[in-house]
Amino acid sequence: MAKQYVELGTLILALVALWLLFGFIQNPIALLVNSVIAIVLLMLLNMIFKVGIPINIITVLIVAIGGLIGLLL
């Protein structure tokens, strides 16, 4: 029974992410601003709060492509 809830939650999360991605693709300036804000927040989180997120090429690409949602993941 719990497996069904996990699958349903994953499906809902994927649909929301797809909807947000589609919205950002329609407006490339919003995608650029979202990516820059997310990268700056990643740097600030590591410098000020010392959250321990490693800053490497993989992390930066995830945050740049995903924006604020990528930062949360």
N, C-alpha and C positions, 0 to 999 in steps of 0.2 A: 504494500500500500504506500509506503514512504517513497519507494522508487518512482511511483507515478507522479507524486508531487515534485520530485526533483526534476523529472523530465518535463513536466508542465512549466515549472519555474524557469528552466533553461530555455524552453521554447518562447516563453513570454519575454525573457531577457534578450534573446536573439532578435525577436521582432521589434522590440523597442530600439535596440542598437541599429538595426537595419533602417528603421524609420528616421532616426537621428542622422545616420550617415547619408541617407537620401536627401534630407533637408540641407545638409552641409554641402553636398555635391552641387546642388542647384545654385548655391551662393558661394563661390570660391573665396571671396573676401572673408566671409564668416569662418570658413575652414582655416584660412591662414591666421586669422586673429585667435581662434580657438587653440591652434597648435602653439603659437608663440606664448600665449598666456599659460598654457599647460607646461611648457618647457621652463618658463621663468618660475612657475610655482614649484616645479621639481627641484630646481636649483635652490630656491629659498627654503624649501622643506629640509633639504640636506644641510644647508649652511646654518640656519637659525635653530631649527628644532632637532637636528641630528637624528632623523628618522632611520637612517641607515640604508636607504635605497641606493644600490650601486649605480653610478652613472657610467654606463658603457654604451656601445653602439646599439645594442638590442633595446635597452631601456629607452634611449632617446628616440629610436625609430617607433617604438610602441606608443610613446607619449606624443610624438609628432603626428603620427597617423591617427591615433585615437583621440587626441586632444584631452579634454578634462576627463572624459570617460576612460581613456587609456591610462591617465594618471591614477585614477581610482583603482584600476585593476592592478 
